[in-house]
């Protein structure tokens, strides 16, 4: 059965076309990524401040729990 199959040989023109198509796809993806707008710095700063506030509230709550446990008779 395998004896009847033709022997495959490399095709340079197909390889070049495939390589060119891959390069074009990667270049288009790179252009899309570079064209994305950067997030608003005010929004980023607000998010960071909000997360820092949540972390601070958690740490204060945890410290209160530890002090309550230590002070318990």
Buried (B, 14 or more C-beta within 10 A) or exposed (E): EEEEEEEEEEEEEEEEEEEEEEEEEEEEEEEEEEEEEEEEEEEEEEEEEEEEEEEEEEEEEEEEEEEEEEEEE
